[in-house]
């Protein structure tokens, strides 16, 4: 797929050292449209909807914040720990600033876990961007399905 100027600019801001030390791409060398297209296709194959996944992640984040940094069990299934840091992170597409945080969700049924941030949720909802393969905050579609459903 052809990159638009906005995609080229976003991709440049995703590289290590621009917004975060690690960037957003991990060791993924595909083009930004190719990453988004492949993950969108996988979401569809798995029968998942980006907005519904983001709604569930936000539910877990909001409920987990009641633990004030300590692990808390949500809906009898998920153990959620939230952490905050000072500052904000901009979206690489320049469409918002997001609180620096991390949310760790462990599915107590399977033992599988995922970690995400407010920016991760925004990237999923607004841009269908799961982040690059090999990135610590990548929202791997199969893992999302296994942990959330």
PyMOL commands that set and color helices and strands:
alter all, ss='L'
color gray80, all
select helices_A, chain A and resi 5-14+32-45+50-67+118-127+141-148
alter helices_A, ss='H'
color red, helices_A
select strands_A, chain A and resi 72-74+78-90+97-107+113-116
alter strands_A, ss='S'
color yellow, strands_A
deselect
rebuild
show_as cartoon
